[in-house]
Each structure stands twice: as structure tokens, then as C-alpha cells.
Amino acid sequence: MVLFETIARGGSAWADVAWTRPVAVPFDRDGPADSGFNPPPTDFTERSVLDLLRHAAAPDSDAIAVVGTAERLTYAELLDRIGRVARHVAAIVPEGGAVAALLVNSPSGFAGMLGCLVAGRICIVLDPAHPRERTATILRDAQPAAVLLHGEAEQTMDIGIPDCAARLTLKAALRGAYHAAWAPPGRLDPDAPALVHYTSGSTGGPKGVVISMRAALRRALVYLDAWHIAGSDRFLGTTQPSTNSGFCSNLAALFGGARLLVHSLAGEGVGTLFALARDEGLTLLDAGPSVVRLLFALDGAKSAVAQLRVLRSSGETILQADIANWRRILPADCHIAHAYASTEAMFCAHWFIPPNFASAEPRLPAGYPLADQDYALIDETGRAVPAGQTGELVLRSRHIACGEWRDGRCVAGRLQPDPSRPGWRVLRTGDLLRLGPDGMLRFVSRVDRQIKIHGVRVEPAEIESVLRATPGVTDAAIVPREQGGMTVLVAYVAAGAQKHGALHALVQERVRADLPTTMRPAWIVLIERMPYLPGGKVDLRALPDPVVPPETLLQRLFARRRRGRREQG
């Protein structure tokens, strides 16, 4: 179905937009076919987190819900911790207030994040592994009513907590009383702001994206329906809950009654990941293509995924050669899922790759567009592109992000309301795609400089801003390069006639102090001046090629593991 409308945005009108209403394709097409799977209720996205968790726990509240390297919680214990945190937060943070959750990725840590949501407070999910300066920048922008820390030791840390924000600790919250019958007063609005995830921003700093509970539950629902999640499943995702993908996939595992395995690859290493997967009998794995490539190249990978029935890999381009390589490691009956999604757009397209899939294209399609949204592919004038041609993807849906978080409140930003559909919003994704004759979308490129590193969005402007703030640096440019099947970042730093050895060390120190791992350049190349084209853009062809092989964090982790095995041998 194609609908034509003129959409006003930013004071001007697009041309007639050819909105397409996708044909519904079952989420589990070519995927798991388990007749014993119980589909989620039809009102799933209308329900509260607490109600859905209680429903999941009902068959056996003593079943293990969450497992970490140092802690295991049953569903009863998880609900108890969530309730204690919710009651503690609700008593201190006023209704409509936001809580910045700076919690370790652990069973109790995730319970703390869910407790904020159950209390009806907006949860700003932060990653404690990020540099303190970046956390401080986010907290200054977020202006939360409270910050939820793991313990008393973190209360004295200088991480830029605003003076007006209350300092709460998970340890204190879990000491509080809780009764199973307690519930926050009033019904929670599923369309109100619920979660804030900070991503890399194009203006030089982190950007908060606001998600409603309905949108988060819809993303979890896609996982549930597609993977047929059940109580016998053991799920592990390599992305952290500070990302929307990591948070919502964790929700899906718990709502399906499965066992959620929490792990930090950067902090705990690949050895503990493989051990956790083998010990718990991992059946569902969610990992970006770069991570899968590196994991599956290691000894022990085949035994770690011996019981895997679904591998979901998204966030970056996947080649047909990747699928062939992965199937040599995976069990013969394991299904591979691929999807196209983003923090603002949530789930956009999804599919399972049939074992006999063949195509002349080296890159895999993004998937079938979801049926509960409209989309359009437009050119730079806002008009629909001809069939099969490349255009910018524009979406409208009630599941698009609510807006952006600025100075302690939600503003529309570039997420504009749809004038023809109350509750729906319109998003220009900035992604260039085309629709194939098979009905699947294909990702082509970006209209801007945004890059994906290990599935995490990276804006070069934010990195360049940090580099330019380093004393002695006159200009900087970030350029993506392909290396070993992965995209890595090269930083070109103009420094005039500075002594390059000392400045190189200073730049590295600044990068480590201000940027999270995924945003740190693999190469830092110092040059005298930045070459520019007549139009003012950096002349990429004039930049020198790096001469030292880069080493990403994951490669360093795996290299240490190999060295350790050799030393033991």
C-alpha cells in the first residue's frame, strides 16, 4: 500500500512523500519452528514491566533468572530486588523525575535499572566503564534528579554529579523494606519517556535519545516472537544495557522466562565468556559481526556455542562470506538472524538467513521492513526515488524515539510528530537504502559521516572535538578504514612543527581519558597541516596511509588470551 502526503518539517514542506505500508512478514519466517512456543499476549506493549516479569516468574519463581560471574538471582530474588529499588527511588525522586543509573553490568545492577522503571521514573542508563570525563559531560547535560550508584565508595568519586542531584546507592536501596503487593501509585503511561540512552553526537558531544516504554517493549517483542524465547533458553548479549539494543534484548530474555547471562567482554575477557556459555548451555547469542568474527576465530568457540539455536548479529555490514565461515562453527540447526535498527528508529527490518540463501551481492540485505510502521525512500529534494534506486530512509511510527534529552527534559529535536497520526513521529534516519525485488531493504551508506564500530554509533565530530582540545593540536580529522574485516578509526592530527613524540603521547592520554573504547582511534597519525579541497573539505587522498598495524580492544583481549595459553604450554 502506498500513501502520498506532504509533510511539514522544520518550517518547510517536503514534496509528496510516497509512504509505503509494508506487507506483514512473520518475525520467525525461516527461523525457529517450535510448536510449543507460547506467543506473548496481544496487549504486551500496553503492560508494565512489573506485570510482565511477574507473568514470566509465575510458572516457577525459583527458576534462575540472571547469572553473572559472581552472582545468580532467581526470578523471586530478581523481583524482590526490583521492588526494593523501586520503593527506594519512588520515595526520594519526585514523579516525572529522571534517575541516572551508573551501575555495574551484573544481576543486581540490571535489577536496579529495572527498579527505576518500575518506580515510574525515567532511567538514564550510563556505562560505568566509560571515562569519567565523558560521564561528567553526560551528567551535566542530563541534569538528573538523582544518580543511582552501586555502593558507598562511588559516592565520593568525582564524576561530575550535579549538586542538585540526590546520590542514591544500590546497596542502600536493597537494605530497604519491600512487600510483594507494593506497586507505584497510578498507571504508567506506555507512551511517556521511560529510558534515555546516550549515543555519540554529531555536534561534538554525547546525545541523549529518549525511548518510551511502549517502544522498548515492542523491540523486546520482536526478539520474543522471532527467537521463540522460552524458559529453557540461556541468552547472552555482548552489548551493554547502556545501549538500547542491549537493554531491550535483556528485557526479552526475562519476559520469555529464560535465563539471562550478563557479561562484560571488555572488563571480564573472552575466557569467562566462553566458560559462562559452556557452563550455562548458551542457546541465544546477540553479538555484532566484528565480535562474532573475532570470537569464532578462537580455540574453544565451537564448544562454547555447541547448544546455540539462534545467533543474532546486526549493527554492521555482514558479508555472505561471514555466514559461510560462521556456519562452520555453529551447530548445523542454528538459525542466523540479521536486523536493521537504531536507537532512534528502534527495530526497522529483520530476517532469518536461510541455509541455502544465495545472491550475487556480497553484502546481506538488512531485512524485511516491519509492518507496524510506514517508510519512504527519498532523494535530497524529498521526493520518492524510483523503484530499486537508493534513497534516504524516512520512517513514521509510534515506536520511534520520543525525542532528545537536553538539560533535564525531553525535547523533540529532529524527532518530529506526525501531523496526520496522533502519537506517531517522523524520523529522517540519515541512512541510504534501496528496496530489492525480494521485498528486503539493503543498506548502502550514510548521508553524513556517522560510522558504526562494533555495532555502536560513532560520530567523528565528537572524537575530533576531543582531539582539537589537546594542547598543541591545530586541527584533526577522523577517517574510517577497513582492516581485517572490521571498520577502524584513524585520527589525523595536525600539529605544525611540534615535537611529534611528546604530542603523540599527550593525544593518546587525552583519548583514553575522554572517550569510550569504541570511539578511540586505532591509529593516531601526526601531520604538519591538514590538506583541504577548494570547497573546504578534507582531501582524503592527500592524507598519508598509516604504517603501524592497528590493534582494537577486542584484538588486544584475544591476543592476551593466546599469549597466556602459550606461556602455560
KAJOWO-V862643 format. One record per backbone hydrogen bond with DSSP energy under -1.0 kcal/mol. NH is the residue of the N-H (numbers start at 1). CO is the residue of the C=O. Records with the same first field share a line. If there is no record, write none. Layout:
NH=CO + CO
This chain:
3=19
5=17
9=12
12=9
14=7
17=5
19=3 + 17
20=375
21=1
29=26
31=28
37=34
44=41
46=43
47=44
52=48
53=49
54=50
55=51
56=52
57=53
58=54
63=60
65=73
66=73
67=260
68=71
73=66
75=63
76=61
78=74
79=75
80=76
81=77
82=78
83=79
84=80
85=81
86=82
87=83
88=84
89=85
90=86
91=87
93=89
97=94
99=122
100=146
101=124
102=148
106=104
110=106
111=107
112=108
113=109
114=110
115=111
116=112
117=113
118=114
119=115
120=117
121=116
122=97
123=194
124=99
125=196
126=101
130=127
135=131
136=132
137=133
138=134
139=135
140=136
141=137
142=138
143=139
145=98
146=98
147=166
148=100
149=168
157=154
159=157
165=162
166=145
168=147
170=149
171=150
173=169
174=170
176=173
182=179
192=189
194=211
195=211
196=123
197=209
199=207
204=201
207=199
209=197
210=403
211=195
214=190
216=212
217=213
218=214
219=215
220=216
221=217
222=218
223=219
224=220
225=221
226=222
227=223
228=224
229=224
233=230
235=259
236=284
238=286
243=240
247=243
248=244
249=245
250=246
251=247
252=248
253=249
254=250
255=251
256=252
257=254
258=253
259=233
260=65
261=235
262=67
268=264
269=265
273=269
274=270
275=271
276=272
277=273
278=274
279=275
280=276
281=277
282=277
283=234
284=234
285=310
286=236
287=312
292=288
293=289
294=290
295=291
296=292
298=295
301=298
304=300
305=301
306=303
308=305
309=283
310=283
311=335
312=285
313=337
320=362
323=319
324=320
325=321
326=322
327=323
329=326
330=326
334=331
335=309
337=311
338=351
340=349
342=346
346=342
348=340
349=340
350=368
351=338
353=336
357=354
364=318
366=441
367=441
368=350
370=348
374=396
375=20
376=394
378=392
379=383
382=379
385=377
389=386
391=433
392=378
393=431
394=376
395=427
396=374
397=425
401=344
402=210
404=411
405=208
406=409
407=141
409=406
411=404
415=412
416=414 + 426
418=424
421=418
424=421
425=397
426=416
427=395
429=393
432=445
433=391
434=442
436=440
439=436
441=367
442=434
444=432
445=432
447=430
451=458
453=456
456=453
458=451
462=459
463=459
464=460
465=461
466=462
467=463
468=464
469=465
470=467
473=470
474=494
475=494
477=492
479=490
481=488
483=486
486=483
488=481
490=479
491=523
492=477
493=525
494=475
495=527
496=528
498=495
503=499
504=500
505=501
506=502
507=503
508=504
509=505
510=506
511=507
512=508
513=509
514=510
515=511
519=516
520=517
522=489
523=489
525=491
527=493
533=537
536=533
539=531
540=538
542=539
543=540
556=552
557=553
558=554
559=555
560=556
561=557
562=558
563=559
564=560
565=561
566=562
567=563
568=564
569=565
